Amino acid sequence: MPRDIRYSWFYEVSKRLRRDLPAGSKVHVRLKTGYDSYGTCQFVEGKDPRFLIIIRKTGDQERDVHILLHEYAHAIS
């Protein structure tokens, strides 16, 4: 699925968070339209442990970035 060009700022913030504030494991960020929650942060165990952050795509990238920052704080804490 191609990235939404209207969300270029969101993707840039996501990339810089992962680069400048690394968590203990890899962090994958996904945007989902119609997601039940505003956002979640889950730790996925296995041979490649990682954090999975899912953000509900609302159409307002600034709001969604605020939710991303909140969920990313869970990953680095």
Rosetta blueprint (number, residue, H / E / L):
1 M L
2 P L
3 R L
4 D L
5 I H
6 R H
7 Y H
8 S H
9 W H
10 F H
11 Y H
12 E H
13 V H
14 S H
15 K H
16 R H
17 L H
18 R H
19 R H
20 D H
21 L L
22 P L
23 A L
24 G L
25 S L
26 K E
27 V E
28 H E
29 V E
30 R E
31 L E
32 K E
33 T L
34 G L
35 Y L
36 D L
37 S L
38 Y L
39 G E
40 T E
41 C E
42 Q E
43 F E
44 V E
45 E L
46 G L
47 K L
48 D L
49 P L
50 R E
51 F E
52 L E
53 I E
54 I E
55 I E
56 R E
57 K L
58 T L
59 G L
60 D L
61 Q H
62 E H
63 R H
64 D H
65 V H
66 H H
67 I H
68 L H
69 L H
70 H H
71 E H
72 Y H
73 A H
74 H H
75 A H
76 I H
77 S L
